[in-house]
Amino acid sequence: IVRLAILALLALAAFNVAPVYFANYRFEDRLTEIAGQFPPNKSGDERALKAVEQAIEEAGLADFLSVDDCGVTSEGGIGGARVVSCTYDREYKLLPGMAPKTVHFEISVSRPMF
């Protein structure tokens, strides 16, 4: 019965932690798409930043992250690279009754622009 209790606690901890990391990985994939989606010019960077703002909402990260925590830069014109980066902290509780833990995410993705 002790093993079953330990297994239940591990499952509950995974249930509480997994969504935090899963949301971050999905958001990072979306930022990678955005990095290569727009033309290599100033307007493209502004449009990419608007897309980042929308991606934050779609990922459900608006409580932890704002567009002000993100940046979009590009270099090299056609075939050059656009870098999209965001930094944020997110709290979670491993198990009920435990103190919240904070995880720090620093995302930086780069993709060629065409």
C-alpha positions as CSV (number, residue, x, y, z in Angstrom):
1,I,0.0,0.0,0.0
2,V,3.0,2.3,0.6
3,R,4.2,1.8,-3.0
4,L,0.7,2.6,-4.2
5,A,0.7,5.9,-2.2
6,I,4.1,6.8,-3.5
7,L,3.0,6.1,-7.0
8,A,-0.1,8.2,-6.5
9,L,2.0,11.1,-5.2
10,L,4.4,10.8,-8.2
11,A,1.5,10.8,-10.6
12,L,0.0,13.9,-8.9
13,A,3.3,15.7,-9.1
14,A,3.6,14.9,-12.8
15,F,0.0,16.1,-13.3
16,N,0.9,19.4,-11.8
17,V,4.3,20.0,-13.5
18,A,3.7,18.6,-17.0
19,P,1.3,21.3,-18.2
20,V,3.8,24.1,-17.2
21,Y,6.6,22.6,-19.4
22,F,4.2,21.4,-22.1
23,A,2.8,24.9,-22.6
24,N,6.3,26.3,-22.8
25,Y,7.4,23.8,-25.5
26,R,4.2,24.5,-27.5
27,F,4.8,28.2,-27.2
28,E,8.5,27.8,-28.3
29,D,7.4,25.9,-31.4
30,R,4.9,28.6,-32.3
31,L,7.7,31.3,-31.9
32,T,9.9,29.2,-34.3
33,E,7.1,29.4,-36.9
34,I,6.6,33.1,-36.3
35,A,10.4,33.8,-36.7
36,G,10.4,32.6,-40.4
37,Q,6.8,33.7,-41.3
38,F,7.2,37.4,-42.2
39,P,9.4,39.3,-44.7
40,P,12.8,40.6,-43.7
41,N,12.0,44.3,-43.0
42,K,11.0,46.6,-40.2
43,S,7.3,45.9,-41.0
44,G,8.0,42.2,-40.8
45,D,9.5,42.6,-37.3
46,E,6.4,44.6,-36.1
47,R,4.1,42.0,-37.6
48,A,6.1,39.2,-36.0
49,L,5.7,41.0,-32.6
50,K,2.0,41.2,-33.1
51,A,1.9,37.5,-33.9
52,V,3.9,36.8,-30.7
53,E,1.3,38.7,-28.8
54,Q,-1.4,36.6,-30.3
55,A,0.6,33.4,-29.6
56,I,0.8,34.4,-25.9
57,E,-3.0,34.5,-25.7
58,E,-3.4,31.3,-27.6
59,A,-1.0,29.5,-25.4
60,G,-2.8,30.7,-22.2
61,L,0.4,32.4,-21.0
62,A,-1.0,35.9,-20.6
63,D,-1.0,35.6,-16.8
64,F,2.8,34.9,-16.8
65,L,4.1,36.7,-19.9
66,S,3.4,39.9,-21.9
67,V,4.6,41.1,-25.2
68,D,6.9,43.5,-23.3
69,D,8.9,40.5,-22.1
70,C,9.6,39.5,-25.7
71,G,11.7,40.9,-28.5
72,V,12.0,40.5,-32.3
73,T,15.2,41.3,-34.2
74,S,16.3,40.5,-37.7
75,E,19.6,40.7,-39.6
76,G,20.8,40.0,-43.1
77,G,17.8,40.6,-45.3
78,I,16.4,37.8,-47.4
79,G,18.1,34.6,-46.2
80,G,19.1,36.3,-43.0
81,A,17.9,35.3,-39.6
82,R,15.1,36.6,-37.4
83,V,15.4,36.0,-33.7
84,V,12.4,35.9,-31.4
85,S,13.0,35.8,-27.7
86,C,10.9,35.8,-24.6
87,T,11.7,35.5,-20.9
88,Y,9.2,34.7,-18.1
89,D,8.7,33.0,-14.7
90,R,5.9,30.6,-13.9
91,E,4.9,29.2,-10.5
92,Y,3.5,25.8,-9.9
93,K,2.7,23.6,-6.8
94,L,4.3,20.2,-7.0
95,L,1.9,18.8,-4.5
96,P,-1.0,20.3,-2.5
97,G,0.1,21.9,0.7
98,M,3.7,22.5,-0.6
99,A,5.2,25.9,-1.2
100,P,5.0,27.1,-4.8
101,K,8.0,26.6,-7.0
102,T,9.1,29.0,-9.7
103,V,10.6,28.0,-13.0
104,H,12.4,30.5,-15.2
105,F,12.0,30.2,-19.0
106,E,14.2,31.9,-21.5
107,I,13.2,31.2,-25.1
108,S,15.3,32.3,-28.0
109,V,14.6,30.9,-31.5
110,S,16.1,31.8,-34.8
111,R,14.9,31.1,-38.3
112,P,15.9,32.2,-41.8
113,M,13.6,34.7,-43.5
114,F,12.5,34.2,-47.0
